[in-house]
Amino acid sequence: MAQGYYYPMVPMNYPVAMYNPAYYYPAPAPTNFPEKVRGPQESRPPEGILPALLSRSQAMPIPARLVDAVEPPVADRSSTAPMLNSQSTQPGTTTAPCCVRADSLAPSTDGWQIYGLGGVGLFRSNIANRDAFQQFSSTSNINGQFVTTQNSTSVTAFDPSLQISPLVVLGLCGENGMGVRGRFWYYHESAQATASNSDITGSRFAVASILPDPYTIVSSASGAVGLIPASTGGGALAAGLAPDVLRATHDFKTLVFDLEATKRVDFHEWTLTSSVGLRYAGLEQRYGFSRVNAGGTAGPNTFLIDSEFSSAQHRFEGVGPTIALELSRSVGTQGLALYGNGRGTMLVGRHQFNIHTQAQLDFSTGGTSSGYDFVTNGSSGSTRIVPVGEFELGVQWAGKLGGVTLIGRAGFQTQTWFDAGTLTTTKGNIDFVGANFLAGLLF
């Protein structure tokens, strides 16, 4: 029969999978094995020491100092204190796990994410020349035996108004701050101006379009060149019939597409976003002028048609590099941020001019019909460089809603298109002044 030793046992409060001497106090090694340490043989359990230890450990608590040496206390494992890992956020930062922080479009911690912004801009354009027509007038004042003549020339311009223009931004962003985005912007305005000329003497009033000769249309009953220019029409006004009705129209469109690679860098509460890419842009200005007389019969003459029409178009299409920088800073802890950005673009493209003028007259004298139908066309083109500068200042808000992030932006913006041209020349700037209002989502 095997000889064994019986040591004092350490109580345990839960079963263990296997015997581990680290849970127990080691007994001092005896030098002479006295009987009082080993105990009488009849007091030893018959099944052996190890089974007895395992069976009696069900209700034996472990001293705290021994448990701490092996594993954390049970209370520590159930603690609610946060544990930081690679997906957690530091105190003071937003919890939006995506490309949108509290300030602006940010790197993702979960791979590539998609964001989209859409809204409108409220803009007014300032074109170098937006004249509608010229008016010539001459008045005489009789004071006793003296006659005073006052001549004047005035210009009627199209009234610019605030226009709603759509703006859309779509993009991808990644965890390393790299991304790609596309932008679309469209602007359109139209206006008209009207006048009438009932001066049958041709000595007091005349109206002329702004197009250069030989495309100018003049409403006048005068036959001589002077302050009151000679008419380019057929003579229904000079015959004393209905007045000339004049109408000028203006139409202006701008279309912009940007495709860019983006990079974002965060430092403290500041964020710098840069982009470089390619822009396509198209600008189109249209001008129309018409003079119509209803005609009628005056003596032996009957005027059936007496009208003139002209149209002019200036179109520019260009492609070139575009770069942009945006600096933003979060404000407070409610997802608000201030931002400012600037963009520079160099467009290389072609200016194309087209002018068309048509004059029609159909009348009869004593039953004999006569008249004419003149058409004059002209076109020209040139390749030029059009620089574009843009600046914007505004405020942004970003916040979580379920699994998406909501974004809102509002900012004041100004643009200048250098030497974008007028209806007839490649000289003259075009300015846009207004504000953008955007809202969007990030997935």
C-alpha positions in Angstrom: 0.0 0.0 0.0 1.4 3.5 -1.1 2.6 5.8 1.6 1.2 9.4 1.3 1.0 12.6 3.2 -2.0 14.6 4.2 -1.7 18.4 4.0 -4.1 21.1 5.3 -6.5 21.9 2.5 -7.4 25.3 1.2 -11.2 25.7 0.7 -12.4 26.7 -2.8 -15.7 28.4 -3.7 -16.2 26.8 -7.1 -15.1 23.6 -8.8 -11.9 23.6 -10.8 -11.3 21.6 -13.9 -8.0 20.2 -12.8 -5.7 20.2 -9.8 -3.4 23.2 -9.6 -1.0 23.5 -6.7 -1.0 27.3 -7.1 -4.4 27.5 -5.4 -2.9 26.1 -2.1 -0.5 27.1 0.5 2.6 25.0 0.2 3.5 23.2 3.4 7.0 23.5 4.8 9.0 20.5 3.8 9.6 18.4 7.0 13.1 17.3 7.8 12.4 14.3 10.0 8.8 13.6 9.1 7.4 13.6 12.6 4.2 11.7 13.3 2.4 14.9 14.5 2.7 16.5 11.1 1.8 13.4 9.1 -0.9 12.2 11.5 -1.9 8.6 12.3 -2.5 6.4 9.3 -6.0 5.6 10.4 -7.0 9.3 10.0 -6.1 9.3 6.3 -8.9 8.9 3.8 -9.1 5.5 2.2 -9.7 6.8 -1.3 -6.4 8.7 -1.5 -5.4 12.3 -1.1 -6.2 13.7 -4.6 -9.8 12.5 -4.8 -10.5 13.7 -1.3 -9.2 17.2 -2.2 -11.3 17.4 -5.3 -14.5 16.2 -3.6 -14.2 18.5 -0.6 -13.3 21.6 -2.7 -16.9 22.4 -3.5 -17.5 24.5 -0.4 -14.0 25.9 0.3 -13.5 29.6 -0.3 -10.2 30.8 -1.9 -8.3 33.5 0.0 -8.3 36.8 -1.9 -4.6 37.1 -2.1 -4.3 33.7 -3.9 -7.0 34.5 -6.4 -5.4 37.9 -7.3 -2.2 36.1 -8.1 -4.0 33.9 -10.7 -6.7 35.9 -12.3 -8.7 39.2 -11.9 -11.4 39.2 -9.3 -15.0 38.4 -10.4 -16.0 42.0 -9.6 -13.4 43.4 -12.0 -14.8 41.2 -14.9 -18.3 42.6 -14.4 -17.2 46.2 -14.2 -19.0 48.8 -16.4 -15.9 50.9 -16.9 -15.2 51.5 -20.7 -12.3 49.7 -22.3 -10.6 51.5 -25.3 -9.9 49.5 -28.4 -9.2 50.2 -32.1 -12.8 51.1 -32.8 -13.4 53.3 -29.8 -13.3 57.1 -29.7 -11.4 59.3 -27.3 -13.2 61.7 -25.0 -14.2 65.0 -26.7 -14.5 63.6 -30.2 -17.7 62.8 -32.2 -19.1 59.3 -32.2 -19.9 59.3 -35.9 -18.1 56.3 -37.3 -17.8 57.5 -40.8 -16.7 60.1 -43.3 -18.6 62.8 -41.4 -17.3 64.0 -38.1 -18.7 67.1 -36.3 -16.8 69.3 -38.7 -16.7 67.9 -42.2 -16.1 64.9 -44.4 -13.8 62.6 -42.5 -11.9 59.4 -42.9 -13.8 56.2 -42.2 -12.9 53.5 -39.6 -14.9 50.9 -41.4 -13.5 50.9 -44.9 -15.1 52.8 -47.8 -18.3 54.7 -47.2 -20.6 56.7 -49.5 -21.9 60.2 -48.9 -24.2 62.5 -50.9 -25.2 66.1 -50.5 -27.8 67.9 -52.5 -29.4 71.3 -52.4 -29.8 74.7 -54.0 -27.8 77.8 -54.4 -29.4 81.3 -54.5 -27.2 83.3 -56.8 -27.1 86.5 -58.8 -24.9 86.9 -61.9 -23.0 90.1 -62.8 -22.2 90.1 -66.5 -20.0 92.8 -68.0 -22.6 93.8 -70.5 -26.3 92.9 -70.0 -27.9 95.8 -72.0 -31.2 95.2 -73.7 -31.5 98.2 -76.1 -30.7 101.9 -76.6 -33.2 104.7 -76.6 -32.7 108.0 -78.4 -34.9 111.0 -77.7 -35.0 114.7 -78.7 -37.3 117.3 -77.1 -37.8 121.0 -78.0 -38.8 123.7 -75.5 -40.2 127.0 -76.9 -39.7 130.0 -74.7 -40.8 133.2 -76.4 -38.7 133.4 -79.6 -36.0 131.0 -78.4 -36.2 127.2 -79.2 -34.1 124.9 -77.0 -33.5 121.3 -78.1 -32.4 118.6 -75.7 -31.1 115.4 -77.0 -30.4 112.3 -74.9 -29.4 108.7 -75.2 -30.2 106.0 -72.6 -29.6 102.3 -72.2 -32.2 99.9 -70.8 -30.6 96.9 -69.2 -31.9 93.5 -68.2 -32.8 93.3 -64.5 -30.7 90.6 -62.8 -32.6 88.6 -60.2 -31.8 86.0 -57.6 -31.9 82.5 -59.2 -32.2 79.1 -57.7 -29.5 76.8 -58.9 -29.1 73.0 -58.0 -25.9 71.6 -56.6 -25.1 67.9 -56.1 -22.1 66.3 -54.5 -21.5 62.5 -54.4 -18.4 60.8 -53.0 -16.5 57.9 -51.4 -14.1 58.1 -48.5 -11.8 55.6 -46.9 -10.1 55.0 -43.6 -6.8 56.4 -44.8 -8.4 59.8 -45.6 -8.3 59.2 -49.4 -11.4 59.5 -51.4 -13.1 60.5 -54.7 -16.0 62.8 -55.3 -18.1 64.3 -58.1 -19.8 67.7 -58.2 -22.5 69.1 -60.4 -23.8 72.7 -60.5 -26.2 74.4 -62.9 -27.3 78.0 -63.2 -30.0 79.5 -65.4 -31.5 82.9 -65.7 -33.7 84.7 -68.3 -35.1 88.2 -68.6 -36.9 90.4 -71.0 -37.4 94.1 -71.7 -40.1 95.8 -73.8 -40.7 99.2 -75.4 -42.9 100.8 -78.1 -42.4 103.6 -80.6 -45.3 105.6 -81.8 -43.3 108.6 -83.1 -44.5 108.8 -86.8 -42.4 112.0 -87.5 -39.1 110.3 -86.8 -37.8 113.4 -85.0 -38.4 112.6 -81.3 -37.8 109.0 -80.5 -36.0 105.8 -81.7 -35.0 102.4 -80.3 -32.0 100.3 -81.4 -30.8 96.8 -80.5 -27.3 96.4 -79.0 -25.9 94.2 -81.7 -23.2 95.7 -84.0 -23.7 96.6 -87.6 -24.8 94.9 -89.9 -27.0 93.1 -87.3 -28.5 96.2 -85.7 -32.2 96.7 -85.7 -33.5 100.3 -85.5 -37.1 101.3 -84.9 -37.5 104.8 -86.2 -39.5 106.9 -88.7 -36.5 109.1 -89.5 -34.9 108.8 -92.9 -31.7 110.7 -91.9 -28.7 109.6 -89.9 -28.3 111.8 -86.8 -29.2 111.7 -83.2 -32.4 110.0 -84.2 -31.0 107.2 -86.5 -32.6 106.1 -89.7 -34.9 103.1 -89.6 -33.9 99.7 -90.7 -37.6 98.7 -91.2 -40.0 99.0 -94.1 -41.9 102.2 -93.2 -45.3 101.2 -91.6 -44.5 103.4 -88.7 -43.6 106.4 -91.0 -46.9 105.7 -92.8 -48.8 106.6 -89.7 -50.0 103.1 -88.9 -49.7 101.1 -85.6 -46.6 101.7 -83.5 -43.6 99.5 -83.5 -43.6 96.9 -80.6 -40.1 96.1 -79.4 -39.0 93.2 -77.3 -35.5 92.1 -76.1 -34.7 88.8 -74.4 -31.8 87.5 -72.5 -30.9 83.9 -71.5 -27.8 82.8 -69.6 -26.8 79.2 -68.6 -23.8 77.8 -66.7 -23.1 74.0 -66.4 -20.2 72.6 -64.3 -19.0 69.0 -63.7 -16.0 68.3 -61.3 -14.3 64.9 -60.8 -11.7 64.9 -58.0 -9.5 62.9 -55.8 -9.6 64.0 -52.1 -7.4 63.7 -49.1 -8.3 64.6 -45.5 -6.0 65.3 -42.6 -7.2 65.8 -39.0 -5.2 67.6 -36.3 -6.8 68.4 -32.9 -10.0 70.3 -33.7 -9.0 71.3 -37.2 -9.5 69.4 -40.4 -7.8 70.1 -43.8 -9.3 68.6 -46.9 -7.6 69.0 -50.3 -8.7 67.9 -53.7 -7.3 67.8 -57.3 -9.2 66.8 -60.4 -10.7 67.8 -63.7 -13.5 70.2 -64.6 -15.8 70.5 -67.6 -17.7 73.8 -67.9 -20.1 75.3 -70.4 -21.4 78.9 -70.5 -24.0 80.1 -72.9 -25.4 83.6 -73.4 -28.3 84.3 -75.8 -29.8 87.6 -76.9 -32.9 88.2 -79.0 -34.4 91.4 -80.3 -37.6 91.9 -82.3 -39.5 94.8 -83.9 -43.0 94.1 -85.1 -45.6 96.4 -86.6 -49.1 95.2 -87.0 -49.4 97.0 -90.3 -52.6 98.1 -92.0 -53.8 100.4 -94.8 -52.8 104.1 -95.1 -53.9 105.6 -98.4 -52.8 103.5 -101.3 -50.4 101.5 -99.3 -51.3 98.4 -97.4 -48.7 96.8 -95.1 -49.1 93.1 -94.5 -45.8 92.3 -92.9 -43.3 94.7 -91.4 -41.0 93.0 -88.9 -37.3 92.3 -88.0 -35.8 89.7 -85.8 -32.2 89.1 -84.6 -30.5 86.6 -82.3 -27.0 86.3 -81.0 -25.3 83.4 -79.2 -22.0 83.2 -77.4 -21.0 79.8 -76.1 -17.9 78.7 -74.3 -16.9 75.1 -73.6 -13.8 74.3 -71.7 -11.9 71.6 -69.8 -9.1 72.0 -67.3 -7.5 71.2 -63.9 -9.2 72.2 -60.7 -7.8 72.2 -57.2 -9.5 73.0 -53.9 -8.6 73.4 -50.2 -11.0 73.4 -47.2 -10.2 74.2 -43.6 -12.8 73.5 -40.9 -13.0 73.5 -37.1 -15.5 71.9 -34.8 -17.3 74.2 -32.4 -18.6 72.7 -29.1 -19.9 69.1 -28.8 -23.2 69.3 -30.7 -21.8 68.5 -34.2 -21.4 72.1 -35.3 -18.4 73.3 -37.3 -17.2 76.4 -39.2 -15.5 75.9 -42.6 -14.0 77.9 -45.4 -12.8 76.8 -48.8 -11.2 78.1 -51.9 -11.0 76.7 -55.4 -9.0 77.5 -58.5 -9.7 76.3 -62.0 -8.0 76.9 -65.4 -10.3 76.2 -68.3 -9.0 75.8 -71.8 -11.8 76.0 -74.4 -13.3 77.6 -77.4 -15.5 80.7 -77.7 -18.1 80.4 -80.4 -20.2 83.4 -81.7 -23.3 83.1 -84.0 -25.5 86.0 -85.1 -28.6 85.8 -87.2 -30.8 88.7 -88.4 -33.8 88.7 -90.6 -36.0 91.5 -92.0 -39.3 91.0 -93.7 -41.6 93.5 -95.5 -44.7 92.8 -97.6 -46.8 95.6 -98.8 -48.9 96.6 -101.8 -49.4 100.0 -103.6 -52.4 100.4 -105.7 -52.8 96.6 -106.0 -49.1 96.0 -106.9 -47.3 93.8 -104.3 -43.7 94.3 -103.4 -41.4 93.7 -100.4 -38.2 91.9 -99.4 -36.9 89.2 -97.1 -33.3 89.8 -96.0 -31.2 87.3 -94.0 -27.8 88.1 -92.5 -25.7 85.5 -90.7 -22.3 85.7 -89.1 -20.1 83.5 -87.0 -16.6 83.5 -85.5 -14.6 81.5 -82.9 -11.4 81.5 -80.9 -9.6 79.4 -78.4 -8.9 81.0 -75.0 -8.0 80.3 -71.4 -10.7 81.2 -68.8 -9.4 81.2 -65.1 -12.1 80.7 -62.4 -11.8 81.6 -58.7 -14.3 80.5 -56.0 -14.4 81.2 -52.2 -17.0 80.0 -49.6 -17.5 80.5 -45.9 -20.1 78.7 -43.9 -21.3 76.5 -41.0 -22.0 72.7 -41.0 -23.9 70.3 -38.7 -23.5 66.5 -38.6 -25.4 64.0 -36.4 -26.2 60.3 -36.2 -29.6 58.9 -36.9 -29.7 55.2 -36.7 -27.1 53.7 -39.0 -26.7 56.9 -41.1 -25.2 60.3 -40.5 -27.2 63.4 -41.3 -25.3 66.4 -42.8 -26.4 70.1 -43.2 -24.5 73.0 -44.7 -25.0 76.7 -45.3 -22.4 79.0 -46.7 -21.9 82.3 -48.5 -20.0 81.9 -51.9 -18.6 84.1 -54.6 -17.2 83.1 -58.0 -15.4 85.0 -60.7 -14.9 83.7 -64.3 -12.2 85.9 -65.8 -12.6 86.9 -69.4 -15.6 84.7 -69.9 -16.9 87.3 -72.4 -20.1 89.1 -73.4 -22.5 88.5 -76.2 -20.1 89.8 -78.8 -16.6 89.7 -77.3 -14.3 87.4 -75.3 -13.5 90.2 -72.9 -15.2 90.9 -69.6 -15.7 89.0 -66.4 -18.7 87.1 -65.1 -19.3 87.1 -61.3 -21.7 85.0 -59.2 -22.6 86.0 -55.7 -24.9 84.1 -53.4 -25.3 81.2 -50.9 -25.5 77.4 -50.9 -27.8 75.3 -48.8 -27.1 71.6 -48.7 -28.4 68.5 -46.9 -27.3 64.9 -47.2 -26.6 61.5 -45.8 -23.6 59.2 -45.2 -23.8 55.5 -45.3 
